[in-house]
Amino acid sequence: MAGQFRSYVWDPVLILSQIVLMQTVYYGSLGLWLALVDGLVRSSPSLDQMFDAEILGFSTPPGRLSMMSFILNALT
């Protein structure tokens, strides 16, 4: 009755597709959180909120919004 559920062969296509899927889910949900938070405070959405390191910080209001979205995304 021993089942053979374990494979000892590396499947690079499966590994790469899982990496791509996880990145897509992460950035997709982050974009949704940023859009939701920006919509709630009536701020204009920008790609800089995701990719610009200077905007990330608690010293400016856009930085606070970005950090709030990153925290909500991490909790999601």
CYANA upper distance limits for C-alpha pairs under 8 A (distance plus 0.5 A):
 11 ASP  CA     15 ILE  CA      6.92
 12 PRO  CA     16 LEU  CA      6.53
 13 VAL  CA     17 SER  CA      6.52
 14 LEU  CA     18 GLN  CA      6.63
 15 ILE  CA     19 ILE  CA      6.81
 16 LEU  CA     20 VAL  CA      6.68
 17 SER  CA     21 LEU  CA      6.51
 18 GLN  CA     22 MET  CA      6.60
 19 ILE  CA     23 GLN  CA      6.76
 20 VAL  CA     24 THR  CA      6.60
 21 LEU  CA     25 VAL  CA      6.63
 22 MET  CA     26 TYR  CA      6.58
 23 GLN  CA     27 TYR  CA      6.60
 24 THR  CA     28 GLY  CA      6.23
 25 VAL  CA     29 SER  CA      6.47
 26 TYR  CA     30 LEU  CA      6.61
 26 TYR  CA     73 ASN  CA      8.20
 27 TYR  CA     31 GLY  CA      6.51
 28 GLY  CA     32 LEU  CA      6.82
 29 SER  CA     33 TRP  CA      6.66
 29 SER  CA     73 ASN  CA      7.06
 30 LEU  CA     34 LEU  CA      6.58
 30 LEU  CA     69 SER  CA      7.21
 30 LEU  CA     70 PHE  CA      7.21
 30 LEU  CA     73 ASN  CA      6.14
 31 GLY  CA     35 ALA  CA      6.58
 31 GLY  CA     50 MET  CA      8.43
 32 LEU  CA     36 LEU  CA      6.58
 33 TRP  CA     37 VAL  CA      6.53
 33 TRP  CA     69 SER  CA      5.93
 33 TRP  CA     70 PHE  CA      8.50
 33 TRP  CA     72 LEU  CA      7.67
 33 TRP  CA     73 ASN  CA      7.28
 34 LEU  CA     38 ASP  CA      6.39
 34 LEU  CA     45 PRO  CA      7.84
 34 LEU  CA     49 GLN  CA      8.45
 34 LEU  CA     65 LEU  CA      8.26
 34 LEU  CA     66 SER  CA      7.36
 34 LEU  CA     69 SER  CA      6.01
 35 ALA  CA     39 GLY  CA      6.41
 35 ALA  CA     45 PRO  CA      6.94
 36 LEU  CA     40 LEU  CA      6.69
 37 VAL  CA     41 VAL  CA      6.95
 37 VAL  CA     65 LEU  CA      7.37
 37 VAL  CA     69 SER  CA      7.40
 38 ASP  CA     42 ARG  CA      6.11
 38 ASP  CA     43 SER  CA      5.32
 38 ASP  CA     44 SER  CA      6.95
 38 ASP  CA     45 PRO  CA      6.64
 38 ASP  CA     65 LEU  CA      7.98
 39 GLY  CA     43 SER  CA      6.91
 39 GLY  CA     44 SER  CA      8.47
 45 PRO  CA     49 GLN  CA      8.13
 46 SER  CA     50 MET  CA      8.41
 47 LEU  CA     51 PHE  CA      7.00
 48 ASP  CA     52 ASP  CA      5.35
 48 ASP  CA     55 ILE  CA      7.88
 49 GLN  CA     55 ILE  CA      7.01
 49 GLN  CA     56 LEU  CA      8.01
 49 GLN  CA     62 PRO  CA      8.16
 49 GLN  CA     63 GLY  CA      8.25
 49 GLN  CA     66 SER  CA      6.43
 50 MET  CA     66 SER  CA      7.95
 52 ASP  CA     56 LEU  CA      7.72
 55 ILE  CA     60 THR  CA      8.26
 55 ILE  CA     62 PRO  CA      7.34
 55 ILE  CA     63 GLY  CA      5.64
 55 ILE  CA     66 SER  CA      8.34
 56 LEU  CA     62 PRO  CA      8.50
 56 LEU  CA     63 GLY  CA      5.23
 56 LEU  CA     64 ARG  CA      8.01
 56 LEU  CA     66 SER  CA      7.00
 56 LEU  CA     67 MET  CA      7.05
 57 GLY  CA     63 GLY  CA      5.28
 57 GLY  CA     64 ARG  CA      6.88
 57 GLY  CA     67 MET  CA      7.48
 58 PHE  CA     63 GLY  CA      5.98
 58 PHE  CA     64 ARG  CA      5.40
 58 PHE  CA     67 MET  CA      7.95
 59 SER  CA     63 GLY  CA      7.31
 59 SER  CA     64 ARG  CA      7.82
 60 THR  CA     64 ARG  CA      6.81
 61 PRO  CA     65 LEU  CA      6.82
 62 PRO  CA     66 SER  CA      6.66
 63 GLY  CA     67 MET  CA      6.57
 64 ARG  CA     68 MET  CA      6.55
 65 LEU  CA     69 SER  CA      6.75
 66 SER  CA     70 PHE  CA      6.70
 67 MET  CA     71 ILE  CA      6.62
 68 MET  CA     72 LEU  CA      6.64
 69 SER  CA     73 ASN  CA      6.49
 70 PHE  CA     74 ALA  CA      6.66
 71 ILE  CA     75 LEU  CA      6.78
 72 LEU  CA     76 THR  CA      6.63
